């Protein structure tokens, strides 16, 4: 049986609405529930996942930036030296990034979430 995982799509770096518009993926919430982990005590580590797993895998020269917004908080600022500002809101065509996606095991998602929270073990549901 394969371990549950999160899939990060490269194209999400090119959209204001990418990565589920910045919302926590249902698959993470479901995995936490199944494993008795109190997800309300852990923030989904989207930015760390992108920086550690997706960004290094992309074959194009890419510059990623963190954005303070209620939408997708991490995007490609430049791809092969070209500004992506108009691409974010679909006012310009998006380049094709390769690979199309990366998958990250939920155990790694949990490790990054714990690291960001400064915890050594997952908070469990009480009761």
N, C-alpha and C positions, 0 to 999 in steps of 0.2 A: 504494500500500500504506500502510495507516495504522500509525502507531507503536504499539508495545505500550504498555499502560497498566495502572495499578492503579485499581480502583473502590473508593471509600470510601462505604459505605452510612450514611446519617444515623442509621438505627435502631441501629447499633452503638454510638452514644453513650449509649444507654439500657439497656445490658445489661452485666452483669458478664462475660459471655462474648463480647461483641462484638469486632469486628476479629480474628476467628479466635482468640479467647481470648487475644489478645496475642502469638500466635506469628507468626513471619515467614511471609508468604504464599509459597506454592510458586511462584507466577508470577514473583515477584522473584528467587527462587533460580534458577529456570529461565532467566530473562532474563540474569542474571549469568553463568551457565554458558555460555550461547550466545554471549555477548560476551567471554568470556575473563576476566571480572572475578572476583577472589577475594573472594567475599561474606563469608568468615570474618574479613576485615579491615575490613568495613564493617557497622555496625549499621543495620538497616532503620529509617528515620526516621519511624515512625508518628506520634509526637506532633507533630513539625514538619509533617507532611503534613496532619494534622487541623487544626492551628492556622492554617496558611497557605492551605489550600484548602477544607476542608469547613466549618469554623466560620464563615468570612465568607460562605459561600453560603447558610447556613440562614436562612430567612425569619422564623422565630420569634426572640424574644429569648431568648438562650441564654447560660448561664455554664458554661464547660467547666473541668474540673479534672484535674490529673495525680495519679495514685494509685500509690503504691509497692506493687505486688502482683504475684503470678505470673500473674494473669488480665489482662483488658483494662486497660491502664494509663491510659487517658484516657476520661473520661465526662462527660456533661452533669450538672452539679451542680443546676442549676435551668433550667427551661424556662418562659418567661412568668411568672417569679417563683415557680413551684411547685417544691418540693424533689423531686428524683428518687431519693432514697435507696431507697425501697421499690420503685421501678420497676426498679432495677438487678438485683434478685434475683427479679423477677416476682411480688412481693407486692402490686403495684398496677398498674393498666392504664397502658400507655405512651401518651404523646401521639404524634400523627403529625407528623413533622418534614418540612418541604419545603425544598429538593427531596429526593427519595428518595435520590439519590446524586450524587457528582461523580467524574469520571475525571481522573487525573493521568498524564501521559506518563512513561514510565520514565526518560527523560532528566532530568526534574525530580526524580524519586525519587533518582536517582544524584547530582544536584547537591546535594540536601539531605543525603544520606548523607555525601558528601565534605565538605560544610561542617561537619557535626557531628563528623567525624573529624579535622578540621583538615588535610585533604589537598587538593592542587591537581589531582591526577589519580587515576584509579581504579587500585587495586592489581591487578596481573595475576597469573594462575596462572603458576607457574614450571614450566618444563620441557617 
